[in-house]
């Protein structure tokens, strides 16, 4: 894991996995850097990104409705194709090397297998006749 400045971050490629870092040790969401925006001076000035966890919603009211459903124990969907502009023009960013990303992928793979087994067991239990 490496901490990089905003100007260095702008030069990283589309697809870079990162998390914003605050000097107090607060680490933000895992996100994927998308394209770098070139300003009127011809130099990088901003970037677009995708958060790995984004609630699927159409407008502000829909977002709050989705949050309320979650708080009531109901499910809501994630959206994986949202691309947003950063627009803050400063910051520090944690970036990850290949082995760290590989290890994260391994943890997600394990979580996937666990979830599949859980859902299979839950589905089978629902199908069993009640006595």
N, C-alpha and C positions, 0 to 999 in steps of 0.2 A: 504494500500500500504506500502510495506516495502523495504528498500534499503539493499541489501546484497552484500558482497564482492565476488570476483571471486571464491575463495576457498570454501566458503559456498554455492555458486550457483552450483558448480559442484556436490554437494551432494543432490541437489533437484531432484525429480523424473522426468522421461520422462513424458511430457504432461504439465509441468509447463508453465503458461502464464507469459511473462515478456516483459520488454522493457529495452534496454541499457540506462544507465544514465551517462551523463558527468557532472563533477563538476560545470559547468557553468549553469546548469539547463536545458541543452539540452536533451530532451528525444527522443530516437530512435523509430523505428517501433515496433509495437506489434508483438511478435514472440512466438513460442512454442518451448520449450527446448525438444530435443529428447534425445538420449542416451548420457551417459558420457563415454569418452574414457579413458581407463586405460593405463598409460604409462609403460615403461620398468621397472620402480621402483615398479610397482604394485599399484601405487596411481593414483587417478584421475588427469588428466592433461589437458583435453580439452573436448569439447562437440559438438554435432551436433544440428542443429535447423532448423525450417521452419518459414519463414516470412509469415505473413497472406496476404501480398500483394506482389506478385511476377509476373511479366509479363512472359507470356508463349513465350519462344524463344528457338531456336536450337543452335545458335552460336552467337558470338559477332555482326556480321553483321545483323543477324536477329533481335537482340535486338534493335539496333539503328534504323532499319527500323520500328519496332513496336513503338518506341518512336516518330519517325517522323510522323507516322500515327496519333498517339494521338494528337500531336501538330497541325495537320491539321484538328482536329475535328472528326477524324474517330475512330471507336472502335477497341480495341484489346482484347485479351483474357488474363485472369489470369491463373496461374498454381498453383494448390494447393498441389502438391505432391513433391515439391522440398525440398530436405534435403541437407543442406550445413554444412561444418565444420567451426567452429568459428575461430580457429587458431590464436587468438591474445594473449591468455594466461594471460590476465589481464582484469580488468574492474569492473564496478559497475552495478548492475542490480536491477530494480524495479520489485518486484513480487507482486501479487495481492491475496487477500483472497477470500474466497468463495462468500461472499456477493458482492464484487466488480465485480467479474466475472459474477455473476448472473445479476447485474445491466447492465453490458456491453451487455450481451446476450439479455436483455430486450430492450435496445436501438436498437440493430441489428434487433430484431423481429419487432419493430415498423418501422424501415427503410424498412424492407422486405415488410410489408403490404402497406406502402406508394408507394414503387416501383411497386408492383403488380397492385395497383390501377392506377398508372400513365401509365403503359404499356397497361393495359386494355383500358383506356380512349384513349390513342394514337392510338391503333389498331382500335378501333371503329371509330375514326375520319377519319382514312385513308380509311375505307370501305365506308364511306358516299359519295354519288355521288356529284360531283362538279356541281355547278349551274352557 
